[in-house]
């Protein structure tokens, strides 16, 4: 199977190495070819074969498989699934399967920073074999992004369709990466276990950053006193809730400015800012340059 979406009207003949697959295409003969694969299982459970091993899964979950892993679901009548396949160069033009896995790294600077998005495909441990269990709130956001990618690749509504499709993929990877980190023994795991509700709040921020969020809203939603919330959140993250949210939004804005050609107005709205002036002022304070200057300096496209 060729992992590519071909431009039809805008950028006619252009091959974007990103593809959305419906359930029938996902099931097929189990052969996806050489690519990264995100297989979302929304409903059902069963046994799946990955290469020569068999695993039990229960929805909602996502299989994040690398270029060496192939999957076969067999009889899929009782489950609901769909897939996004892509090549590493869709994330960054210098990426290939060799350099994103290389140790010591061949990449440096911002190129190396972008490999963060691919850890769900490149890291394998006894506790993580590429399967992520997804909670209800995260599932809603992931389904939404899958739908956006599917629609953008199908409609190709304007000249920005390749960049916009890639930007939705970035957002999907960020959500999945956070789910991955919540299940891994990272540095602050002891604190996260001490305050499990803070881990839930962090995940909530990562799946809802595009919406208006207040401390009062979070306090009500998670039934936690605002003072307690502030104290525990700083202990876990080193930042206040709002400072963490702003940093999350700005980090994504940096990525979209660096790795796409989407209009700046679309970017600041996508990451949760409602006012361009406020976005520009906050971005400049965070990075030392305006969004336009940042793009001119770091965008590789």
C-alpha positions in Angstrom: 0.0 0.0 0.0 1.3 3.4 -1.0 1.2 5.9 1.9 0.4 9.1 0.0 -2.4 11.6 -0.7 -2.2 13.1 -4.1 -3.2 16.8 -4.8 -6.1 17.1 -7.2 -6.7 20.8 -7.8 -4.5 22.8 -5.4 -0.9 21.5 -5.8 -2.1 19.1 -8.4 0.0 16.0 -8.6 1.8 16.8 -5.3 2.4 13.7 -3.1 1.8 14.3 0.6 3.0 11.2 2.4 0.1 11.1 4.8 -3.0 9.0 4.4 -6.3 8.4 6.2 -7.7 4.9 6.0 -11.3 3.8 6.8 -12.0 0.5 8.6 -12.2 -1.6 5.4 -8.9 -0.3 4.2 -7.3 -0.7 7.6 -8.3 -4.4 7.9 -7.2 -5.4 4.3 -4.5 -8.0 4.3 -2.7 -6.5 7.3 0.1 -5.1 5.2 0.6 -1.3 5.5 4.1 -1.1 4.0 6.9 0.9 5.5 5.3 3.8 7.5 4.3 5.0 10.9 0.7 3.9 11.8 -1.8 5.3 14.3 -4.7 2.8 14.5 -7.6 4.1 16.6 -9.9 1.5 18.0 -13.1 3.3 19.1 -15.3 0.2 20.0 -14.8 -3.5 20.7 -12.1 -5.8 22.0 -10.2 -8.8 20.7 -6.8 -10.3 19.9 -4.5 -8.7 17.4 -1.3 -9.9 15.8 1.7 -7.6 15.6 4.5 -9.2 13.6 4.7 -12.7 15.2 3.1 -11.8 18.6 -0.5 -11.7 19.7 -2.0 -9.1 22.1 -5.3 -8.6 23.8 -6.9 -5.1 23.4 -10.0 -3.3 24.6 -11.3 -0.1 23.2 -10.9 2.8 23.4 -7.2 2.5 22.5 -4.6 3.3 19.8 -1.9 1.3 18.3 1.2 3.5 17.5 3.3 1.3 15.3 6.7 1.9 13.6 8.0 1.0 10.2 9.1 -2.5 11.4 5.8 -3.4 12.9 2.8 -4.7 11.0 -0.6 -5.6 12.4 -3.5 -7.9 11.6 -6.9 -7.8 13.2 -8.4 -10.8 11.6 -12.2 -10.8 11.9 -13.1 -7.2 12.8 -16.9 -7.4 12.7 -17.3 -6.4 16.3 -14.8 -3.5 16.5 -14.6 0.0 15.0 -11.3 1.3 13.9 -9.5 3.6 11.5 -6.0 4.5 10.7 -3.6 7.3 9.8 -0.4 6.4 8.1 2.5 8.7 7.4 6.3 8.9 6.6 8.6 10.7 9.0 9.4 13.4 6.5 5.8 14.7 7.0 6.9 15.9 10.4 10.2 17.4 9.3 11.8 17.2 5.8 15.2 16.0 7.2 13.6 13.0 9.0 14.0 9.4 7.9 13.8 6.1 9.7 17.5 6.0 10.3 18.1 9.4 11.9 15.1 9.6 14.1 16.2 6.3 15.7 20.0 7.1 15.7 22.0 7.0 19.0 24.0 9.1 19.4 21.7 11.5 17.5 22.6 12.7 14.0 20.1 15.5 14.5 20.5 18.7 16.6 18.7 21.8 17.6 15.1 22.2 16.5 15.3 19.2 14.3 16.1 17.1 17.3 13.3 18.7 19.3 10.8 17.6 16.6 11.7 13.9 17.3 9.8 14.3 20.5 6.6 13.8 18.6 7.8 10.4 17.3 8.6 8.8 20.7 5.4 6.8 20.7 6.7 5.0 17.6 10.4 4.8 18.4 10.3 3.8 22.1 9.6 0.3 23.1 9.9 -1.1 26.7 8.5 -4.1 28.6 5.6 -1.8 29.7 5.0 -0.1 26.4 4.7 -2.1 23.1 2.9 0.6 21.1 -0.5 0.3 22.6 -2.1 3.3 24.4 -5.3 3.0 26.4 -7.4 6.2 26.0 -9.7 7.8 28.4 -13.1 9.3 27.5 -12.0 12.9 27.3 -8.9 12.2 25.3 -11.0 9.9 22.9 -13.3 12.8 22.1 -10.4 15.0 21.1 -8.6 12.3 19.2 -11.7 11.4 17.2 -12.2 15.1 16.4 -8.6 15.3 15.0 -9.0 12.1 13.0 -12.1 13.7 11.5 -10.3 16.9 10.7 -7.4 15.1 9.0 -9.8 12.9 7.0 -11.8 16.0 5.9 -8.8 18.0 4.9 -7.2 15.2 2.9 -10.4 14.5 1.1 -11.7 18.0 0.4 -8.3 19.7 -0.2 -10.3 23.0 0.0 -7.5 25.5 -0.6 -3.7 25.9 -1.1 -3.0 25.3 2.6 -4.4 21.8 2.6 -1.0 20.0 2.9 0.2 22.3 5.8 -3.2 22.1 7.5 -3.3 18.3 7.3 0.2 18.1 8.8 -0.7 20.6 11.5 -3.6 18.4 12.6 -1.2 15.4 12.7 1.1 17.4 15.0 -1.9 18.0 17.3 -2.8 14.3 17.3 0.8 13.3 18.1 0.9 15.8 21.0 -2.2 14.3 22.6 -0.9 10.8 22.1 2.5 11.7 23.5 0.9 13.1 26.7 -1.1 9.9 27.1 2.2 7.9 26.6 4.0 10.0 29.2 1.3 9.6 31.8 1.8 5.9 31.6 5.6 6.0 31.8 8.0 6.2 34.7 9.1 9.8 34.1 10.8 12.0 36.6 7.7 13.3 38.4 5.9 10.0 38.6 6.1 9.9 42.4 4.5 13.4 42.6 1.9 12.3 40.0 1.0 9.3 42.1 0.8 11.6 45.1 -1.7 13.9 43.3 -3.4 11.7 40.7 -6.0 14.4 40.0 -3.2 16.7 38.8 -2.2 14.2 36.1 -5.9 14.2 35.0 -5.9 18.0 34.9 -2.7 18.1 32.8 -4.2 15.7 30.3 -7.3 17.8 30.2 -5.2 20.9 29.3 -3.4 18.9 26.6 -6.8 17.9 25.0 -8.6 21.2 25.4 -6.0 23.9 25.1 -7.8 25.3 22.0 -10.8 26.3 24.2 -11.2 29.0 26.8 -10.0 27.5 30.1 -10.1 29.2 33.6 -8.8 28.0 36.9 -12.3 28.4 38.3 -13.6 26.0 35.6 -11.0 23.4 36.3 -11.6 23.7 40.1 -15.3 22.9 39.5 -14.8 20.2 36.9 -12.3 18.3 39.0 -13.9 19.1 42.4 -10.7 20.5 43.8 -10.2 23.7 45.9 -8.5 26.5 44.0 -5.8 27.0 46.6 -5.1 23.2 46.7 -5.1 23.1 42.9 -2.6 25.9 42.7 -0.3 24.4 45.3 -0.3 20.9 44.0 0.0 21.9 40.3 3.1 24.0 41.0 4.6 21.1 43.0 4.0 18.7 40.0 4.9 21.0 37.1 6.8 24.0 38.5 4.2 26.3 36.9 0.8 27.7 37.7 -2.1 26.3 35.8 -2.4 29.3 33.5 1.4 29.5 33.0 1.4 25.9 32.0 -1.5 26.4 29.6 0.1 29.4 27.9 3.4 27.6 27.5 1.6 24.6 26.0 -0.2 26.9 23.5 3.0 28.7 22.6 5.0 25.5 22.1 2.4 24.3 19.6 2.4 27.7 17.9 6.2 27.5 17.6 5.9 24.1 15.9 3.2 25.3 13.5 5.2 28.4 12.6 8.3 26.3 12.1 6.9 23.3 10.3 3.9 24.7 8.3 3.0 27.7 6.1 -0.4 28.2 7.7 -1.5 31.8 8.1 -0.5 33.2 11.5 -4.2 34.2 12.1 -5.2 30.5 11.7 -2.4 29.4 14.0 -3.2 31.7 16.9 -6.8 30.7 16.8 -6.0 27.0 16.6 -3.9 27.1 19.8 -6.4 29.0 21.9 -5.7 32.7 21.5 -8.6 34.9 20.5 -6.7 38.1 19.9 -3.8 38.5 17.5 -2.2 41.4 19.4 -2.3 39.4 22.7 -0.8 36.4 20.9 2.0 38.5 19.3 2.9 40.1 22.6 2.8 36.8 24.5 4.8 35.0 21.8 7.4 37.7 21.7 7.9 37.6 25.5 8.2 33.8 25.3 10.6 33.5 22.3 12.2 37.0 22.0 10.8 37.6 18.5 7.5 38.2 16.8 5.7 35.3 15.2 6.6 36.6 11.7 10.3 36.9 12.7 10.2 33.4 14.2 8.9 31.9 11.0 11.4 33.8 8.9 14.2 32.5 11.1 13.2 28.9 11.7 10.7 27.7 9.1 12.3 25.1 6.8 9.6 25.1 4.2 
